[in-house]
């Protein structure tokens, strides 16, 4: 993948800034006023849909949630709560290792794999208040064993359990969302499907009203399955002209549609803009599993979803090309997928 071999500036770990005891946020992290978080809460009953995956009508409930919200919380999903907790704690322990230990796994913008603290390669860009760890699971050609840290407990077992649920769908759908025929699904989401994980670590922040843990964006891939921090809120999604703070349920996963599903479905399903806010009282950790299409296929709207009344909304592009574009730019709301719109 054609990208810069290194970051344009010296990397500063956000955790180090937080641990320093500083009482102000450095200017590199201060967002423009229009992008700063608003902590005025919407009514507590406003939340994303909850889907019981054991319900006989789960598939239709998932489809409706993704059409209406682009997000849902999955419960009764079959992944052991103890495994979910142990994975979170294993990664939390990693982020509290000595800095020199973590630095051995530092990443680059070439693949993003490893220990990182920024997205995008624009010199002088305003940065986010968060560190992360990024790993590729498949295809094997992208997986670097040297970037896999030795973790206590089971830091990757959740992904294997989630994968088992996906395999039970016979490769014909992703998280219960069917786009195109069975043959199309096997071609796009089959053996060469991309699977990666980003563990997000958001340290405490002295001025959380001035910055964001992760800037507004939509996910570039197919489907994201998030293991949230079930004790500290922070994920916000854009809905109805405002920002809704997700209230994570105990032992749940949060699932959302990515840009590739929006393109393939010709915008029947839409990826949703979301962001992360931070706070001054508690750190926050989440684990995002990204399921992406085969990266070398030219992908556009499925032919059966295109008609004279509903023409193709997006130009074809491979996921490799799209991912490279995003890795250079960094998070920028919905502008990335909107740039694919057919003229």
C-alpha positions as CSV (number, residue, x, y, z in Angstrom):
1,X,0.0,0.0,0.0
2,X,1.5,3.3,-1.2
3,X,1.7,5.6,1.8
4,X,4.3,7.5,3.8
5,X,6.8,5.4,5.7
6,X,6.7,7.6,8.7
7,X,4.7,10.3,10.4
8,X,5.4,13.9,9.4
9,X,6.1,15.0,12.9
10,X,7.5,13.6,16.2
11,X,4.8,11.5,17.9
12,X,3.7,12.6,21.4
13,X,1.8,10.0,23.4
14,X,-1.5,11.5,24.8
15,X,-1.2,9.3,27.8
16,X,2.1,11.0,28.6
17,X,0.4,14.4,28.4
18,X,-2.3,13.2,30.7
19,X,0.1,11.6,33.2
20,X,2.2,14.8,33.3
21,X,-0.4,16.6,35.4
22,X,-0.8,19.4,33.0
23,X,-3.9,21.6,33.6
24,X,-4.3,22.8,30.1
25,X,-4.7,21.1,26.7
26,X,-1.8,21.8,24.3
27,X,-2.9,23.9,21.3
28,X,-2.4,21.0,18.9
29,X,-5.4,19.3,20.5
30,X,-7.8,22.2,20.7
31,X,-10.7,21.8,18.2
32,X,-12.4,24.7,16.4
33,X,-15.4,25.9,18.3
34,X,-17.9,24.3,15.9
35,X,-16.2,20.9,16.4
36,X,-16.0,21.0,20.2
37,X,-18.3,18.6,22.2
38,X,-21.5,19.8,23.8
39,X,-22.2,18.1,27.2
40,X,-25.8,19.2,27.4
41,X,-27.5,15.8,27.6
42,X,-30.5,14.8,25.5
43,X,-33.3,13.0,27.4
44,X,-32.0,9.8,28.9
45,X,-34.5,7.7,27.0
46,X,-32.8,8.6,23.7
47,X,-30.5,5.7,22.7
48,X,-29.6,3.5,19.8
49,X,-31.8,0.4,19.2
50,X,-31.1,-2.8,21.1
51,X,-31.3,-6.1,19.2
52,X,-31.6,-9.5,20.9
53,X,-29.7,-11.7,18.5
54,X,-31.5,-14.7,19.9
55,X,-34.9,-13.3,18.8
56,X,-36.4,-15.1,15.8
57,X,-37.0,-11.6,14.2
58,X,-33.4,-10.5,14.8
59,X,-32.5,-10.2,11.1
60,X,-35.4,-7.8,10.4
61,X,-34.7,-5.9,13.6
62,X,-31.0,-5.4,12.5
63,X,-32.1,-4.3,9.1
64,X,-34.5,-1.7,10.5
65,X,-32.0,-0.4,13.1
66,X,-29.3,0.0,10.4
67,X,-31.7,1.8,8.1
68,X,-33.0,4.1,10.8
69,X,-29.9,4.7,12.9
70,X,-26.9,3.0,11.3
71,X,-26.1,1.7,14.8
72,X,-27.5,-0.9,17.2
73,X,-26.5,-2.6,20.4
74,X,-26.4,-6.4,20.2
75,X,-27.3,-8.5,23.3
76,X,-27.7,-12.3,23.7
77,X,-24.9,-12.6,21.1
78,X,-23.2,-15.7,22.5
79,X,-19.9,-14.2,23.5
80,X,-19.0,-15.0,27.1
81,X,-19.0,-11.9,29.4
82,X,-15.9,-13.2,31.2
83,X,-14.0,-13.2,27.9
84,X,-15.2,-9.7,27.1
85,X,-14.0,-8.5,30.5
86,X,-10.7,-10.3,30.4
87,X,-9.9,-8.8,26.9
88,X,-10.6,-5.3,28.1
89,X,-8.5,-5.8,31.1
90,X,-5.6,-7.3,29.2
91,X,-5.4,-4.3,26.9
92,X,-5.8,-1.9,29.8
93,X,-2.8,-3.5,31.4
94,X,-0.9,-3.0,28.1
95,X,-1.5,0.7,28.1
96,X,-0.2,1.0,31.7
97,X,3.1,-0.7,30.8
98,X,6.2,1.4,30.9
99,X,6.4,3.8,28.0
100,X,9.7,2.2,26.7
101,X,7.9,-1.2,26.5
102,X,5.1,0.2,24.4
103,X,7.3,2.3,22.2
104,X,8.9,-0.9,20.9
105,X,5.6,-1.5,19.0
106,X,5.3,2.0,17.5
107,X,3.4,2.2,14.3
108,X,3.8,4.0,11.0
109,X,1.2,5.3,8.5
110,X,2.2,2.6,6.0
111,X,-0.1,0.0,7.7
112,X,-1.0,1.7,11.0
113,X,-0.3,-1.7,12.7
114,X,1.0,-1.3,16.2
115,X,1.0,1.4,18.9
116,X,-0.2,4.8,17.6
117,X,-1.4,8.2,18.6
118,X,-2.5,9.9,15.4
119,X,-4.6,9.4,12.3
120,X,-3.7,11.1,9.0
121,X,-0.4,12.5,7.7
122,X,-1.2,16.1,7.3
123,X,1.5,18.2,8.9
124,X,0.2,20.6,11.5
125,X,-3.2,18.9,11.8
126,X,-5.2,19.3,15.0
127,X,-4.8,16.0,16.8
128,X,-7.2,13.8,18.9
129,X,-6.9,13.1,22.7
130,X,-6.3,9.4,22.4
131,X,-3.8,6.6,21.8
132,X,-4.6,3.3,20.2
133,X,-3.3,-0.1,19.2
134,X,-4.0,-1.4,15.7
135,X,-3.7,-5.0,14.5
136,X,-4.5,-6.9,11.3
137,X,-6.0,-10.4,11.6
138,X,-6.6,-11.1,7.9
139,X,-5.6,-11.4,5.2
140,X,-2.4,-13.0,6.4
141,X,-0.2,-10.8,4.1
142,X,-1.1,-7.7,6.2
143,X,-0.4,-9.3,9.5
144,X,2.9,-8.5,11.2
145,X,3.7,-10.9,14.0
146,X,6.3,-8.5,15.3
147,X,3.5,-6.0,16.2
148,X,1.7,-8.5,18.4
149,X,2.4,-7.8,22.1
150,X,2.5,-10.5,24.7
151,X,-0.7,-9.8,26.7
152,X,-1.9,-11.2,30.0
153,X,-5.2,-13.0,29.8
154,X,-6.9,-13.2,26.4
155,X,-6.5,-9.9,24.5
156,X,-7.7,-11.4,21.2
157,X,-10.2,-14.1,22.1
158,X,-13.2,-11.8,21.7
159,X,-12.4,-11.4,18.0
160,X,-12.4,-15.2,17.6
161,X,-15.8,-15.5,19.3
162,X,-17.2,-12.7,17.1
163,X,-15.8,-14.4,14.0
164,X,-17.5,-17.7,15.0
165,X,-20.9,-15.8,14.9
166,X,-20.0,-14.4,11.5
167,X,-19.1,-17.8,10.1
168,X,-22.5,-19.2,11.1
169,X,-24.0,-16.8,8.5
170,X,-22.2,-18.8,5.7
171,X,-20.6,-15.6,4.4
172,X,-23.9,-14.3,2.9
173,X,-24.3,-11.4,5.2
174,X,-22.3,-9.2,7.6
175,X,-23.9,-8.8,11.1
176,X,-27.2,-9.8,9.6
177,X,-27.2,-7.2,6.8
178,X,-27.6,-8.7,3.4
179,X,-26.4,-6.7,0.4
180,X,-26.7,-8.4,-3.0
181,X,-26.9,-12.1,-3.7
182,X,-25.3,-15.0,-1.9
183,X,-22.7,-15.2,-4.7
184,X,-21.9,-11.5,-4.4
185,X,-21.5,-11.8,-0.7
186,X,-19.1,-14.8,-1.0
187,X,-17.1,-12.9,-3.6
188,X,-16.9,-9.7,-1.5
189,X,-16.8,-11.0,2.0
190,X,-15.3,-14.5,1.5
191,X,-11.9,-15.9,2.2
192,X,-10.0,-12.7,1.5
193,X,-12.2,-10.6,3.8
194,X,-10.2,-8.1,5.8
195,X,-10.4,-8.2,9.6
196,X,-8.6,-5.8,11.9
197,X,-8.8,-4.4,15.4
198,X,-8.2,-1.1,17.0
199,X,-8.0,-0.8,20.8
200,X,-8.8,2.8,21.7
201,X,-7.4,4.3,24.9
202,X,-8.6,7.7,26.0
203,X,-6.7,9.1,29.0
204,X,-8.2,11.7,31.3
205,X,-8.2,15.2,29.9
206,X,-7.8,18.4,31.9
207,X,-10.1,20.4,29.5
208,X,-12.5,17.9,27.8
209,X,-14.7,20.7,26.5
210,X,-11.9,21.8,24.1
211,X,-11.0,18.5,22.4
212,X,-12.2,15.1,21.2
213,X,-10.9,11.6,21.8
214,X,-11.7,10.8,18.2
215,X,-12.9,13.3,15.7
216,X,-16.1,13.0,13.8
217,X,-16.0,10.3,11.1
218,X,-17.7,7.4,9.5
219,X,-16.0,4.0,9.4
220,X,-14.5,3.2,6.0
221,X,-15.1,-0.5,5.9
222,X,-18.0,-2.8,6.0
223,X,-19.2,-3.4,9.5
224,X,-17.7,-2.4,12.9
225,X,-18.3,-4.4,16.0
226,X,-17.3,-2.5,19.1
227,X,-16.7,-3.8,22.6
228,X,-17.4,-0.6,24.6
229,X,-16.2,0.5,27.9
230,X,-19.2,-0.5,30.0
231,X,-18.3,1.9,32.8
232,X,-17.4,5.1,31.1
233,X,-19.5,6.7,28.3
234,X,-17.9,8.6,25.4
235,X,-19.2,7.4,22.0
236,X,-21.6,9.9,20.3
237,X,-23.4,9.4,17.1
238,X,-25.0,12.1,14.9
239,X,-28.8,11.6,14.7
240,X,-31.6,14.0,14.0
241,X,-29.4,17.0,13.7
242,X,-27.6,16.5,17.0
243,X,-25.3,14.2,18.9
244,X,-26.6,11.3,20.9
245,X,-24.4,9.8,23.6
246,X,-24.6,6.0,23.5
247,X,-25.5,4.4,26.8
248,X,-23.7,1.1,26.6
249,X,-25.5,-1.9,28.1
250,X,-23.6,-4.4,30.2
251,X,-22.1,-7.3,28.1
252,X,-23.3,-5.8,24.8
253,X,-21.6,-5.1,21.5
254,X,-22.2,-1.9,19.5
255,X,-22.5,-2.6,15.8
256,X,-22.5,0.0,13.0
257,X,-22.6,0.2,9.2
258,X,-19.4,1.4,7.4
259,X,-18.9,3.3,4.1
260,X,-18.6,0.1,2.0
261,X,-22.0,-1.1,2.9
262,X,-23.4,2.4,2.1
263,X,-21.8,2.1,-1.4
264,X,-22.8,-1.5,-2.1
265,X,-26.4,-0.9,-1.0
266,X,-26.6,2.3,-3.0
267,X,-27.3,4.2,0.2
268,X,-30.2,2.0,1.4
269,X,-28.0,1.5,4.4
270,X,-25.9,4.6,5.4
271,X,-22.8,4.8,7.5
272,X,-23.3,7.3,10.4
273,X,-21.0,10.0,11.6
274,X,-19.7,9.4,15.1
275,X,-17.1,10.7,17.5
276,X,-15.7,10.2,21.0
277,X,-15.7,12.7,23.8
278,X,-13.3,12.5,26.8
279,X,-13.6,13.5,30.4
280,X,-11.4,14.7,33.3
281,X,-12.3,12.0,35.8
282,X,-11.8,8.5,34.2
283,X,-9.8,6.9,31.4
284,X,-11.8,5.0,28.8
285,X,-11.0,1.9,26.7
286,X,-12.8,0.2,23.9
287,X,-12.1,-2.4,21.3
288,X,-13.3,-2.0,17.7
289,X,-13.3,-5.0,15.2
290,X,-13.5,-4.0,11.6
291,X,-14.9,-6.3,8.9
292,X,-13.9,-5.1,5.5
293,X,-14.5,-6.4,1.9
294,X,-11.8,-7.9,-0.3
295,X,-9.4,-5.0,-0.8
296,X,-8.6,-5.6,-4.5
297,X,-12.2,-5.7,-5.9
298,X,-13.6,-2.7,-7.7
299,X,-16.7,-2.0,-5.6
300,X,-19.8,0.0,-6.5
301,X,-23.5,-0.2,-5.9
302,X,-24.9,-3.7,-6.5
303,X,-26.5,-3.9,-10.0
304,X,-29.8,-5.1,-8.6
305,X,-30.0,-2.0,-6.4
306,X,-29.6,0.3,-9.4
307,X,-32.5,1.4,-11.6
308,X,-33.6,4.3,-13.8
309,X,-35.5,5.7,-10.8
310,X,-32.5,5.0,-8.5
311,X,-29.3,5.4,-10.4
312,X,-25.9,4.5,-9.0
313,X,-24.9,7.1,-6.4
314,X,-21.2,6.2,-6.1
315,X,-18.3,5.7,-8.4
316,X,-16.5,2.3,-8.2
317,X,-13.3,2.1,-6.2
318,X,-11.3,-0.7,-4.5
319,X,-11.2,-0.8,-0.8
320,X,-7.3,-0.5,-1.0
321,X,-7.7,2.8,-2.8
322,X,-10.3,4.1,-0.5
323,X,-8.4,3.1,2.7
324,X,-5.2,4.7,1.4
325,X,-7.1,8.0,0.7
326,X,-8.5,8.0,4.3
327,X,-5.2,7.1,5.9
328,X,-3.7,10.1,4.3
329,X,-6.5,12.5,5.2
330,X,-7.5,11.3,8.7
331,X,-11.1,11.6,10.1
332,X,-13.2,14.2,8.3
333,X,-16.9,13.5,9.0
334,X,-18.7,12.0,6.1
335,X,-16.6,13.8,3.5
336,X,-14.7,10.7,2.4
337,X,-17.7,8.6,1.3
338,X,-19.4,11.7,-0.1
339,X,-16.4,12.3,-2.4
340,X,-17.3,9.0,-4.2
341,X,-20.6,10.3,-5.4
342,X,-21.2,9.8,-9.1
343,X,-21.3,13.1,-11.0
